[in-house]
Amino acid sequence: MKSMWACVVRSHFHILLASLFLITVAKGEENAMISEFCWEKEQFTTEVACHICSSHEMLQYTACGDTGYIEQVKCEISGTSIKSCPVDVSREAAVFWKFEGVMVVLSLISGLVVMHRMRKLNQDTIDRIQRQISAL
């Protein structure tokens, strides 16, 4: 009989702990929502400069969905928050031209390989024809 009551008390205790945890998490989410856009209403300083979101950050922060770039800011009252930042146009241009340069180099190398192969095949054809003619 005593063990049954202990089991009931234990289960009620676990339910109470779980509900307290959920209330705490909900309050934490409210505070997170309040501090999420704190830079719109408060003075802030940038803690981590604007950078491209990693695959982990894409899943973790909704701010990554806007531009793909985020920065970490510290608001005076609310604390640390993550905010979306604009795309760095000069960096994107540099990445684009680097890609274009690599493509030009690869196309030149491919063209040279094709020309070398064509010359070799043509020479093989000429040699085969000369052997056939000399065999007559």
LINNORUR-V257990 format. One record per backbone hydrogen bond with DSSP energy under -1.0 kcal/mol. CO is the residue of the C=O (numbers start at 1). NH is the residue of the N-H. E is the energy in kcal/mol with one decimal. If there is no record, write none. Layout:
CO_NH_E ; CO_NH_E
This chain:
1_5_-1.7 ; 2_6_-2.0 ; 3_7_-2.1 ; 4_8_-2.2 ; 5_9_-2.8 ; 6_10_-2.5 ; 7_11_-2.4 ; 8_12_-2.4 ; 9_13_-2.4 ; 10_14_-2.3 ; 11_15_-2.2 ; 12_16_-2.4 ; 13_17_-2.4 ; 14_18_-2.5 ; 15_19_-2.4 ; 16_20_-2.3 ; 17_21_-2.3 ; 18_22_-2.4 ; 19_23_-2.2 ; 20_24_-2.3 ; 21_25_-2.7 ; 22_26_-2.6 ; 23_27_-2.4 ; 24_28_-2.3 ; 25_29_-2.4 ; 26_30_-2.1 ; 27_31_-2.5 ; 28_32_-2.4 ; 29_33_-2.5 ; 30_34_-2.3 ; 31_35_-2.7 ; 32_36_-1.3 ; 35_38_-1.3 ; 37_40_-1.5 ; 38_41_-1.2 ; 38_42_-2.2 ; 43_76_-2.2 ; 45_74_-3.0 ; 48_72_-1.4 ; 51_70_-2.3 ; 54_58_-2.3 ; 55_59_-1.2 ; 56_60_-1.7 ; 57_61_-2.9 ; 62_65_-1.4 ; 64_68_-1.0 ; 68_53_-2.8 ; 69_85_-1.4 ; 70_51_-2.2 ; 71_83_-2.7 ; 72_47_-2.6 ; 72_48_-1.8 ; 73_81_-2.9 ; 74_45_-1.9 ; 79_75_-3.1 ; 81_73_-2.8 ; 83_71_-2.4 ; 87_89_-1.0 ; 88_92_-2.4 ; 89_93_-2.5 ; 90_94_-2.1 ; 91_95_-2.4 ; 92_96_-2.4 ; 93_97_-2.6 ; 94_98_-2.1 ; 95_99_-2.2 ; 96_100_-2.6 ; 97_101_-2.4 ; 98_102_-2.2 ; 99_103_-2.4 ; 100_104_-2.2 ; 101_105_-2.3 ; 102_106_-2.6 ; 103_107_-2.3 ; 104_108_-2.3 ; 105_109_-2.5 ; 106_110_-2.6 ; 107_111_-2.5 ; 108_112_-2.4 ; 109_113_-2.3 ; 110_114_-2.4 ; 111_115_-2.5 ; 112_116_-2.4 ; 113_117_-2.4 ; 114_118_-2.5 ; 115_119_-2.3 ; 116_120_-2.2 ; 117_121_-2.7 ; 118_122_-2.7 ; 119_123_-2.6 ; 120_124_-2.5 ; 121_125_-2.2 ; 122_126_-2.5 ; 123_127_-2.7 ; 124_128_-2.2 ; 125_129_-2.4 ; 126_130_-2.4 ; 127_131_-2.2 ; 128_132_-2.2 ; 129_133_-2.5 ; 130_134_-2.6 ; 131_135_-1.4 ; 133_136_-1.0
